[in-house]
Amino acid sequence: MQRYRFFVLFALGFGLAQALAAEPVLNLYSARHYQADEALYEDFTRKTGIRINRIEGKAQELIERIRNEGSNSPADVLLTADAASLAVADAWGLLAPVRSPFLEARIPAHLRSANWFAFTSRARLIIYNQRLLQASDVQTYEALADPKLKGLVCSTSGGHIYNLTLVAALVAHLGEAQTEAWARGVVANLARSPRGGDIDQIKSVATGECGVAVSNSYYLARLMASDKVEERNRVKRLGVIWPNQADRGTHINISGGGMVKTSKHPEAALKFLEYLASDAAQRHFANANNEWPVVSGLTFENEELAALGRMKADTISLAHIARELPKAQKILDRAGYR
Ligand code: FE
């Protein structure tokens, strides 16, 4: 009896404490994999009083999880590190339309849809080994399929989301037939079977195991700023190309997010999305994670990004690229680009 009373009092007391502690909260499902984001979330909480519960995982896992959770999903915001994943979440009907004059004014139209927004951009650069190739050999993504690069190309797996999105962009620009011929050409040029992430490709190009590869810009900037002298030296010897400067511009991918349709905290979710487009957050993405702000005209201090220089970016709409993803996947399968 005594014990039971204690249990009841304890339970009631616990419930009361819970109720008192019902501070505003945001449940964030994030596929971003960067340590630097911690400071961003802390700054958001400091400014708004909204605490962030974060669940990290691969985009595909998070999307599956939201689907399985259904209307009970605690997720308020989904953040990913590429446009394709957002498009997939959207195609499953997981994202809510967000009307925000602030976001629409801050984020260029080609970097958002009705249901998701880019907060940073990153370029897919061509990096090459200067002992094995000349800059003039690798000025475009198309050049990677040129038979004279036989045995020199390294790549992540064909279906790696960064690669898949690039191929979807090629479909959007060149059409299906030409993109398939390109994919077959790249496969014929491979130095080894596709594996690893962008950092692995950079290392292999530096050692000369491969002559050329493609990498997201922030990985290169990260190595340029490394506190390990061998990493800094490794990238110093690499040739770096902004692809397709003479025509459509370099392929750009994004990191972005949207509000989950079943969000239980839509006001907090909107505040968070708008925070990510604020000057402070935009500068943080550049300074701490080597990504470019999507808001134009912002100054930031990042020597490595500055050293990469300026380029002409492809301004095709990411929503358009996303529509070509299924075709891109089929092309990669048919070409044996795995
Ligand atoms: Fe990445």
Residues whose N, C-alpha, C, O or C-beta is under 5 A from the ligand:
A	BS01	FE	none
